[in-house]
């Protein structure tokens, strides 16, 4: 058994503090000889803690080339027990198959942007410092600037409303289109100033009024909700009986999908209405809940790490029933 040292390293050398680390380890229950997946390696906080708590193997996935490079470096400390994989966690089934792995004992996902990405102005995730309006986790494909300077006003408003739940989405989209007619929108502070012209920042507000729009663009650029849904379906196929899926989310769009996936797969969805006919026989439940309602970070943790304030951990334990074959849910179904 590997001796755990997680209490000695609450903060990584990168400055990143893993959110709900003790709760995640308690939910995942790493064991000697087990095989685990950290689908969102980031700074490696969960991966390191898992490897130090049991003599196990971790496949660590990240699409960010900088995070992947950190994984390659960390792998030197663990003598073949850490296998870094460069790719999207929604593709974990295929990434693992390429390694000859078809079943695992546990999967952990920390959804959203890492504090390292947020603190690096050049990545364009934050408006705390000026930087290029990028937001691409993989550094490939369309950037946020590409979208804002080419998409229609209607499409921009849809992105901001759907992924940011921003009520002023139409006004913000109109201002964006008006501003780009004068000059291309290239930087984070340019965009923040446009948003603030519609929604002035007030001293009493704890959250900046530009936050929801930046969140929406980041989610859209990286297809984060699609990745999450693909990852949940992959986890259902990959996990061994009694294997554990632990997911940490940071806002309602993510948490709703995890909550309802587990609710459905535990057979607890019920009828949409008591006036409708009973649902046909569903497949056997593929998960049971480790804890009803999920878990929030403790007051002690949120005091040390403000990022944990909005975090929620949900964990499902795999049964021995075959994985469901349902098609993925369509976007926009959150409030259905």
Protein Blocks (a to p, Z undefined) as FASTA:
>chain_A
ZZdfklmmmbcfkopacehklmmmmmnopaehiacddfblmnommmmmmmmmpccddddd
dfblklmmmmmmmmmmngopaccdeddfklmmmmmmmnopabdfbdcddedjdfklmmmm
knopackbgcddehpanlpajdfklmmmmpcfklmmmmmmmmnopaklmmmmmmmmmmmm
moccfbfklmmmmmmmmmccdfklmbdfklmmmmmmmmmmnommmmmmmmmmmmmmmpcg
hiacddddfbfklmmmmmmmmmmmnopnopfbfkbccdddddddfbdcfbghiaaddfkl
mmmmmmlmmgccddddddfbdcdfbdcddehilmZZ
